[in-house]
Amino acid sequence: MKPVPPSPVVLVTGAARRLGREIALALAAGGWRVAVHYRSSEQDAIKTVADCAKLAGAAAHFRADLSDETEVQGLLPQVIAHFGQIDAVVNNASTFEHDNAASFGFAAFEKHMRSNTGAAIVLAQALHAHALARQATGAVAGQTGRFAVINLLDQKLWNPNPDFFSYTLSKAALEAANTLLAMALAPQVRVVGVAPGLTLTSHLLSDEKFEALHKLSPLGRSSSAADVAATVKFALENSSITGTTLLVDGGQHLMKFERDFSLM
């Protein structure tokens, strides 16, 4: 009898809470083994791991500060040491702090670029090296498209406004990196963007304001966490998609917003 290969392993950054947690749970339910990354929310990460296990998905939590290049470089080796392999990375974690053209400064810009853009590229680089190593052993022979990086972007890249200036620049750079990495890391690694619309509320929005803004789209509703998680899973498992972005926003990118949702 032919041995059954182990389930694939995915690292989801920022998976302790909010959207990252929903992505981790959806992938665990789909049979993925999940590496739950966190920076400071350890108890939430432990809960996410436990909830993934209830869905028949093996999981473990791993801490790293994504603004620290050395810690980012050490993240995939930790995951590989625990699970024996890594097959995909979902770059979900983001720094999201307000600035604008008037308040822009190097410190805020660098903070966003390091954690939102640089970390995602370094993790993609590490996944590619791991894919090459496994390919050299013949462990994944003939499995084109198996390895993938999913970068969480933002509909506002297609519907720009000048709020959250450094955050937007960091996501625009990551969107450009999608194309560059898809070219540079092929054929071993696919690179796909997923761009949600307004998905979850925050301390900046009341429940009533969130509900009203969530309806501002051609379809009458923006993305839910389940919508985004399902799209990430689809992008991970469709071996023909690379170098593009899937917008999951109810069409919000087709509407002009003069301000960021949180400031409307």
Backbone torsions as a table, in degrees:
resi	resn	phi	psi	omega
1	MET	NA	134.0	-179.6
2	LYS	-69.4	130.6	-179.2
3	PRO	-64.7	144.3	178.9
4	VAL	-82.3	124.7	-179.6
5	PRO	-66.9	151.2	179.1
6	PRO	-66.4	155.5	178.7
7	SER	-63.1	147.5	179.9
8	PRO	-67.1	157.1	-177.9
9	VAL	-115.4	134.1	178.3
10	VAL	-126.6	136.0	170.6
11	LEU	-96.0	125.1	175.4
12	VAL	-113.6	115.2	179.8
13	THR	-79.3	146.9	-178.4
14	GLY	61.7	39.7	-172.3
15	ALA	-94.0	3.8	-178.1
16	ALA	-72.7	-31.9	-171.8
17	ARG	-140.4	169.1	168.9
18	ARG	51.2	-133.4	-172.5
19	LEU	-64.2	-39.2	178.9
20	GLY	-59.8	-39.6	177.4
21	ARG	-62.5	-43.9	-179.4
22	GLU	-63.9	-37.6	176.8
23	ILE	-65.0	-44.9	179.8
24	ALA	-59.7	-45.0	-179.0
25	LEU	-65.0	-40.8	179.9
26	ALA	-64.6	-39.7	179.7
27	LEU	-71.8	-38.0	175.9
28	ALA	-61.2	-42.1	178.5
29	ALA	-64.1	-26.3	179.4
30	GLY	-89.4	6.7	174.5
31	GLY	99.0	3.2	177.4
32	TRP	-80.4	146.9	166.5
33	ARG	-88.4	132.8	-167.7
34	VAL	-117.1	126.4	170.0
35	ALA	-93.8	111.9	-175.8
36	VAL	-91.7	108.5	178.7
37	HIS	-88.9	145.1	173.8
38	TYR	-149.0	163.6	173.6
39	ARG	-108.4	-53.4	-176.2
40	SER	-128.2	-12.2	-175.4
41	SER	-93.3	64.2	-173.8
42	GLU	-62.8	-45.5	-178.1
43	GLN	-64.0	-38.4	175.9
44	ASP	-64.8	-38.9	178.5
45	ALA	-63.8	-41.3	178.4
46	ILE	-61.9	-40.4	178.1
47	LYS	-65.4	-41.4	178.0
48	THR	-61.3	-42.2	177.8
49	VAL	-60.3	-45.0	-179.8
50	ALA	-63.5	-40.5	-179.7
51	ASP	-70.4	-34.0	174.1
52	CYS	-63.2	-40.2	-179.8
53	ALA	-63.1	-35.0	177.5
54	LYS	-64.9	-22.5	-179.9
55	LEU	-93.6	15.6	178.1
56	ALA	71.6	20.8	176.5
57	GLY	-112.1	120.1	176.4
58	ALA	-63.6	142.1	-176.8
59	ALA	-151.0	158.8	175.6
60	ALA	-154.3	156.3	-177.9
61	HIS	-108.6	148.0	-175.4
62	PHE	-140.7	130.4	-178.8
63	ARG	-98.7	140.7	171.4
64	ALA	-163.3	143.5	172.0
65	ASP	-89.8	111.6	-173.7
66	LEU	-72.7	-6.7	174.9
67	SER	-87.6	-5.6	-178.3
68	ASP	-106.8	111.0	-174.4
69	GLU	-58.9	-39.2	-179.8
70	THR	-63.4	-42.0	178.6
71	GLU	-67.6	-37.3	177.3
72	VAL	-63.6	-43.8	179.8
73	GLN	-63.1	-27.4	-179.6
74	GLY	-87.0	-5.8	-173.1
75	LEU	-72.0	-51.8	-179.0
76	LEU	-63.2	-40.8	175.3
77	PRO	-57.0	-35.6	176.6
78	GLN	-65.1	-43.2	179.9
79	VAL	-64.1	-43.9	-179.2
80	ILE	-65.1	-38.9	178.8
81	ALA	-62.8	-34.3	-178.2
82	HIS	-79.9	-48.3	-173.2
83	PHE	-97.5	-16.3	-177.7
84	GLY	89.7	-8.2	-178.5
85	GLN	-168.1	169.5	170.3
86	ILE	-146.3	134.8	-175.8
87	ASP	-117.4	-19.0	-176.8
88	ALA	-159.2	155.9	175.3
89	VAL	-130.2	131.5	172.9
90	VAL	-111.1	109.3	-179.7
91	ASN	-86.1	88.2	-177.1
92	ASN	-100.8	-35.6	-174.8
93	ALA	-60.4	139.6	179.5
94	SER	-144.8	141.3	163.8
95	THR	-84.3	131.0	-175.8
96	PHE	-138.8	87.9	-178.3
97	GLU	-124.4	143.1	-172.2
98	HIS	-77.8	133.5	160.5
99	ASP	-151.5	173.1	177.4
100	ASN	-142.1	-174.4	-176.1
101	ALA	-62.4	-31.0	-178.8
102	ALA	-76.6	-35.1	-176.3
103	SER	-97.5	-1.8	-178.4
104	PHE	-53.4	138.6	174.6
105	GLY	-150.9	163.6	-176.6
106	PHE	-60.0	-38.1	-174.7
107	ALA	-63.6	-48.5	179.6
108	ALA	-65.8	-40.5	179.8
109	PHE	-61.7	-47.5	-179.2
110	GLU	-64.5	-39.1	-179.9
111	LYS	-59.0	-45.6	179.8
112	HIS	-69.6	-41.9	-177.4
113	MET	-67.2	-36.9	-179.9
114	ARG	-65.6	-49.9	-173.7
115	SER	-82.8	-34.6	-174.3
116	ASN	-89.7	-29.5	-175.4
117	THR	-114.2	-56.8	-176.2
118	GLY	-59.3	-44.4	-179.0
119	ALA	-61.7	-41.6	-179.7
120	ALA	-62.7	-38.6	-179.9
121	ILE	-70.2	-42.7	179.4
122	VAL	-62.8	-39.7	178.0
123	LEU	-67.1	-37.7	176.0
124	ALA	-63.9	-41.7	177.4
125	GLN	-58.5	-44.5	-179.4
126	ALA	-68.1	-38.8	177.6
127	LEU	-63.2	-40.5	179.4
128	HIS	-62.6	-42.4	178.4
129	ALA	-62.6	-40.1	178.5
130	HIS	-66.3	-40.0	178.8
131	ALA	-62.8	-42.4	178.4
132	LEU	-62.5	-40.8	-180.0
133	ALA	-64.5	-42.7	179.6
134	ARG	-70.1	-35.1	177.5
135	GLN	-63.9	-37.8	-178.5
136	ALA	-65.1	-28.2	178.9
137	THR	-85.1	-7.6	-176.9
138	GLY	81.8	6.8	-176.5
139	ALA	-67.9	-26.1	-177.6
140	VAL	-127.4	32.9	-178.6
141	ALA	-58.8	132.5	175.6
142	GLY	76.2	7.9	-177.5
143	GLN	-103.7	62.7	179.8
144	THR	-62.4	135.1	177.8
145	GLY	86.6	4.1	-176.9
146	ARG	-67.6	-43.6	-175.6
147	PHE	-88.9	140.1	-176.1
148	ALA	-150.3	148.5	170.9
149	VAL	-117.8	128.7	176.2
150	ILE	-113.7	123.7	179.5
151	ASN	-107.2	120.7	176.8
152	LEU	-78.4	122.1	-178.1
153	LEU	-111.6	-141.3	-174.2
154	ASP	-162.3	134.5	179.2
155	GLN	-58.1	-23.2	-176.8
156	LYS	-66.1	-14.1	173.8
157	LEU	-66.2	-26.7	178.2
158	TRP	-101.0	0.5	-176.9
159	ASN	-147.2	65.6	-166.1
160	PRO	-73.4	147.2	166.8
161	ASN	-141.1	159.6	-171.1
162	PRO	-83.7	6.5	178.0
163	ASP	-79.1	155.2	-176.8
164	PHE	50.1	58.2	-169.6
165	PHE	-58.9	-53.2	-177.4
166	SER	-68.3	-38.6	176.3
167	TYR	-58.2	-47.7	-177.8
168	THR	-63.3	-41.6	176.9
169	LEU	-61.4	-39.5	-179.3
170	SER	-67.0	-36.7	178.1
171	LYS	-74.3	-33.1	175.7
172	ALA	-65.1	-39.7	176.4
173	ALA	-64.8	-38.5	179.0
174	LEU	-67.6	-35.7	177.4
175	GLU	-65.0	-40.2	175.6
176	ALA	-65.0	-38.4	178.5
177	ALA	-63.1	-30.0	175.0
178	ASN	-50.7	-51.5	-177.9
179	THR	-65.6	-48.0	-177.3
180	LEU	-62.8	-43.9	-179.6
181	LEU	-69.5	-36.9	178.7
182	ALA	-60.8	-34.6	177.4
183	MET	-76.5	-44.9	-172.7
184	ALA	-73.6	-32.6	-173.6
185	LEU	-98.0	-4.1	177.1
186	ALA	-71.4	150.4	2.3
187	PRO	-90.9	2.9	-174.5
188	GLN	-71.4	-40.8	-171.5
189	VAL	-126.2	131.7	172.1
190	ARG	-90.7	150.9	179.5
191	VAL	-134.3	121.8	-173.7
192	VAL	-134.3	138.2	174.2
193	GLY	-96.5	146.8	171.5
194	VAL	-128.1	121.1	-174.1
195	ALA	-116.7	101.6	177.0
196	PRO	-76.9	163.0	165.3
197	GLY	-93.6	-155.0	176.7
198	LEU	-65.4	116.3	-171.0
199	THR	-115.8	-48.3	-178.5
200	LEU	-126.2	149.0	177.9
201	THR	-76.3	173.2	179.6
202	SER	-147.5	179.9	178.8
203	HIS	-65.8	-13.1	-180.0
204	LEU	-83.8	-10.5	-175.3
205	LEU	-128.5	137.4	169.5
206	SER	-74.7	162.9	178.4
207	ASP	-60.3	-39.6	-179.0
208	GLU	-66.6	-41.6	179.5
209	LYS	-66.8	-40.6	178.6
210	PHE	-60.3	-46.3	-178.8
211	GLU	-60.6	-40.3	-179.9
212	ALA	-67.2	-44.0	-179.2
213	LEU	-69.6	-34.2	-179.8
214	HIS	-62.4	-26.7	-179.1
215	LYS	-83.5	-8.7	-177.7
216	LEU	-79.8	81.3	176.8
217	SER	-160.4	159.0	177.6
218	PRO	-56.7	-30.3	-179.8
219	LEU	-89.4	-2.7	178.7
220	GLY	83.3	4.2	175.2
221	ARG	-161.9	144.1	175.9
222	SER	-87.3	-159.0	-176.7
223	SER	-81.4	147.1	169.0
224	SER	-99.6	164.4	176.3
225	ALA	-59.2	-37.0	178.7
226	ALA	-65.5	-37.8	177.3
227	ASP	-60.6	-46.8	-177.3
228	VAL	-66.4	-45.0	179.9
229	ALA	-61.5	-40.3	179.0
230	ALA	-65.2	-35.4	179.1
231	THR	-70.3	-40.4	175.8
232	VAL	-60.1	-45.4	179.5
233	LYS	-61.8	-43.1	178.2
234	PHE	-60.1	-45.9	-178.6
235	ALA	-65.1	-36.3	177.9
236	LEU	-65.8	-35.7	-169.8
237	GLU	-100.0	-6.7	176.3
238	ASN	-96.4	106.2	-170.0
239	SER	-75.8	2.4	-179.1
240	SER	-104.8	-0.8	-176.0
241	ILE	-100.1	125.9	172.7
242	THR	-159.5	153.7	174.2
243	GLY	70.0	25.1	-179.9
244	THR	-142.8	172.6	178.8
245	THR	-126.3	135.1	176.3
246	LEU	-98.5	117.0	177.9
247	LEU	-88.7	124.6	-176.6
248	VAL	-124.1	82.8	-168.5
249	ASP	-147.8	13.0	-177.5
250	GLY	65.2	13.9	-179.0
251	GLY	89.1	12.8	-178.7
252	GLN	-57.8	-29.9	-179.7
253	HIS	-66.4	-12.5	179.0
254	LEU	-86.7	-8.3	-178.2
255	MET	-108.1	142.3	-178.3
256	LYS	-88.4	122.3	174.9
257	PHE	-116.1	123.2	-177.8
258	GLU	-74.5	-23.5	-179.3
259	ARG	-128.7	162.9	171.6
260	ASP	-64.9	151.4	-178.2
261	PHE	-51.0	-42.7	-174.5
262	SER	-67.8	-14.7	-178.4
263	LEU	-113.3	6.3	-179.7
264	MET	-82.0	NA	NA
